Structure formats: structure tokens, C-alpha cells
Amino acid sequence: MTVPEDSDSFTLVPVASGAMSLRSVLHGETFHPVVGPMAEARGLHVAQSRIVERAEESGRLIVWDVGLGAAANAVAVLEALAGSTARVELHSFDHSLAPLDFAVRNADALGYLVPWRAAAAQLVEMGRVDAGNVAWFFHPGDFRVEAAPPPPHAIMYDPYSPAANPGMWTLEHFAQLRAQLCEPCTLTSYSRSTAVRVTLALAGFHIGRGKATGEKDETTVAATHRELLAEPLGSEWLGRVRRSTRSAPLREGGPAGPISEADFARLSAGML
Ligand SMILES: C[S@@+](CC[C@H](N)C(=O)[O-])C[C@H]1O[C@@H](n2cnc3c(N)ncnc32)[C@H](O)[C@@H]1O
């Protein structure tokens, strides 16, 4: 298993809302900046992918938590489903347990992990824990090669940014991920970058505008089916892609810059 960070790579930092969060010294990024871990986890991921409503409608839902990190997104799912009778599987992926280990040791300062400390410890030790009606699984290793549990209905996509974690944002990777999705599925992300949205669209996702969080005035909700999106992007966004100087999809080793004619034609054909 790749261990890119150890527990010494993190510090505790207060964010603007007053909540405490983790900062990766190695990547120079704060987890859930500005609004703090739980506000972002609940608003950006759980609410926008309608996890509770969809679980109750169908009686069964599978959620992928990509980048378990310090488990704020996972805890938001456990919390939201605490009173539900739906059967939910939560599959968390990470190639490092260092952030969770750091968060468990600092659970009192972070707050949100306190009620779930025993569950998190069992998850790490056994790879699985039953937390109320949620069966929570941990999959160690590189998500790009290890992801093989049952196909999801919702993906909370939360690696580091494209600048710090480029391999998790490429067209090659998203196309492979999209090919595994055989059930109607949403993918929520803090990114609102045109290049990321273009990359997801060329990989076969429909793209929607997500609500503001922290310093971001928008986020992104992608989906296998357009009907899953509250605010699908359309021709106005295509115009913005055309004018942008940084709209090229994120290909492995590919140059940044404006989108090519060929990619723009494929993008337009897929969206119209
Ligand atoms: C910003 S943190 C996630 C924060 C987390 N979702 C939370 O709620 O606390 C990003 C995480 O993605 C993980 N990660 C990055 N690249 C990965 C990869 N290729 N496979 C698996 N995990 C990866 C990192 O180890 C890190 O824990």
C-alpha cells in the first residue's frame, strides 16, 4: 500500500467558521476550508447527492467515499442516516490512514469524530463496521486501481486538488470510473473549475452546477443521468468553455490551455 503521508504530516487549524480542521503540510491544503469539516460534508456531499431521500425511496443505497481522509464526509453519511431504516453501504477509499489516525488522536478538538471514535477504530482494524443501519467498509490502496466494490449510487469525490493530486482528476481516470457505473449515480465535488467539468463531461458524465460552499461560489454535481441534476449546465456554459483560456480537459501529461476544436465538438455533441 502506498503511504504518501504519515501522521506528522498534519496539523490542526481553525477555519473561518471557528471549526477545527486538518491541514496537510505535504500538500499545503486544508480539509474543508472556511466552513469546516461537517458543514461542508453535509451541505456539499450529503444534501446535494440527496443520500437520505434516495436511500429511503429505494430502500437501499451504495455510497463511495473517495478520499476517506479524516472521515468528515463519512461521518456526515452515518449521522444523516441514523434515524433511517434504509439499508446503506458506505465504501471508503484511501491510500493512507494517516489523516484518520491523526483525526482520531485529536477527536476532542475536532468534535465530529467523538461519537464515531469506536466505529472508526473498528473500521481500520477489521475493514468493516456496522454503524446503525449503515455497513461501513474501508478499501485501502490507490482508488484508481483498487475500486471494485458494488457499483455506487452516490460518489463523494474528495481527493486533494488537481494541482496537488493530478492523477485523480484525469480524463483517463474519470472515463474508467464512468465505465464502472451501471446504476444511476451522482458525483459531488468541491471543484468548480471549467477544466474539471470539461474532463468529467468528456468522460461521459452530465454536469450540474452545485451550491456554494466556503469561499467557492459554486461546486459541481455530476451524474450518469441528467434527471439526477437540480441545475444541469447547458448552452450558456458551453459558451464560457469556448471563451476560457483554461478549458482543456485534464489528460495525463496533457497541456493546460484552451480546449481544442476536436474536444469542443465532442463536448457539444454530448451535451446537446
Ligand atoms: C482532502 S483529503 C479528504 C478529506 C476527507 N474526505 C474528509 O472528509 O476528511 C484527501 C484524501 O484523499 C486521499 N487520496 C489522494 N489520492 C488518492 C488515491 N489515488 N487513492 C486513494 N486515496 C487518495 C488522501 O490520502 C487524503 O486522505
The ligand as a Gaussian input file, in Angstrom:
#p B3LYP/6-31G(d) Opt

LIG

0 1
 C       -8.773000      16.304000       1.274000
 S       -8.455000      14.735000       1.919000
 C      -10.078000      14.029000       2.130000
 C      -10.868000      14.603000       3.279000
 C      -11.954000      13.667000       3.724000
 N      -12.931000      13.390000       2.692000
 C      -12.628000      14.110000       4.990000
 O      -13.876000      14.255000       4.981000
 O      -11.921000      14.304000       5.982000
 C       -7.915000      13.821000       0.501000
 C       -7.686000      12.350000       0.759000
 O       -7.567000      11.675000      -0.498000
 C       -6.636000      10.633000      -0.350000
 N       -6.146000      10.244000      -1.683000
 C       -5.489000      11.027000      -2.582000
 N       -5.173000      10.328000      -3.695000
 C       -5.659000       9.071000      -3.505000
 C       -5.647000       7.887000      -4.305000
 N       -5.080000       7.853000      -5.511000
 N       -6.258000       6.778000      -3.815000
 C       -6.842000       6.797000      -2.587000
 N       -6.873000       7.896000      -1.780000
 C       -6.295000       9.020000      -2.245000
 C       -5.567000      11.242000       0.558000
 O       -4.771000      10.258000       1.184000
 C       -6.413000      12.062000       1.539000
 O       -6.714000      11.333000       2.705000

